Amino acid sequence: MGQFRCAAESPFRPRKTRSTTSSLTPDSASGSGRGTQRLPGPSMDDWIAFYDSAHTIYVSKLHRDAHFRTIARNIVSYIPSRDSVVLDYACGEALSAETVADACGRLILTEPAPGVRGRLVTRFTPNTKIDVRSLDELRHMDEESIDLAVMNSVAQYMTPDELDAGFAVVRRLLKPTGLLVLGDIPQPHIGLAGDVIALLGFAAKHGFVKDALRGLVRTAMSDYPQLRLRIGLQRYSEAEMLAKLAAAGMTAIRAPVNIGHNASRMTFLAGRPVKADRGATAAR
Ligand SMILES: C[S@@+](CC[C@H](N)C(=O)[O-])C[C@H]1O[C@@H](n2cnc3c(N)ncnc32)[C@H](O)[C@@H]1O
């Protein structure tokens, strides 16, 4: 395999459905709670394996740092109070996690890719506000214990069934007043040009235009387009995602702006439905 880049940052348009089955774990095959155990040896047949590989996720260090700073700053803007419990679902390298931890009471980082998760443990063990967990471990956490859950640039890598299972896990964990911020959802009608323009705009703002141009060429010449064709990504319209969140038992709206740099991608704000009689019951 040649070099890989982060699909979230790539301008290449995906296919609608994933065509391969995972050869990894029993629970990855069943589409739930992935990534705590893997068979040995290189396997590039799902996005978790991709993210655990020595890919070139970002076009440069400037790009990578700017990405994580942007996401952390936007997560902080959704933290309701300084004692909040925050969950970052499939957080990746989470290089700016300390910014988020400084603004809340406890930050739980979860990541299915075991190599990435190992680096998170090493990096954040000294910070007593940060816990690193696998996605499977979320199933054993206390119900209604999370104030804010963030799932940024993750849904497109999950099959629709995996995403439903992920929503069920998050819904169980959210407090009745809790919020899910679901970010970076690619829309079906946005193609190559939109993603390239977004990347170049972000690069211009953060001073890595040359790196971005080189990265685009490198991506076009790498094995990445084939991988993306073979595995595929999921895209949703606004109505489709709102329906999916409703089917998961959450009320949701589309946020005015995406939490990632790509303005054509969507962010949704979701939570448990407010019971109409909640106020009346409290007043009695
Ligand atoms: C583009 S990175 C996003 C990381 C981080 N949330 C961010 O905003 O930078 C995609 C993440 O999705 C995770 N991922 C890929 N396939 C997944 C799956 N099927 N289920 C859960 N997470 C998955 C990867 O391990 C990786 O952490």
The ligand as a Gaussian input file, in Angstrom:
#p B3LYP/6-31G(d) Opt

LIG

0 1
 C      -11.349000      11.492000      10.681000
 S      -10.991000      10.653000      12.181000
 C      -11.809000      11.757000      13.314000
 C      -11.121000      11.832000      14.632000
 C      -11.647000      12.944000      15.553000
 N      -13.001000      12.684000      15.963000
 C      -11.504000      14.293000      14.903000
 O      -12.488000      15.009000      14.794000
 O      -10.380000      14.639000      14.545000
 C      -12.113000       9.240000      12.120000
 C      -12.236000       8.429000      13.397000
 O      -13.261000       7.454000      13.218000
 C      -12.841000       6.227000      13.777000
 N      -13.552000       5.145000      13.091000
 C      -13.344000       4.664000      11.847000
 N      -14.203000       3.676000      11.562000
 C      -15.007000       3.550000      12.656000
 C      -16.084000       2.680000      12.980000
 N      -16.542000       1.793000      12.108000
 N      -16.659000       2.817000      14.196000
 C      -16.217000       3.731000      15.076000
 N      -15.199000       4.587000      14.824000
 C      -14.592000       4.492000      13.628000
 C      -11.341000       6.203000      13.555000
 O      -10.699000       5.291000      14.415000
 C      -10.986000       7.667000      13.789000
 O      -10.736000       7.905000      15.148000

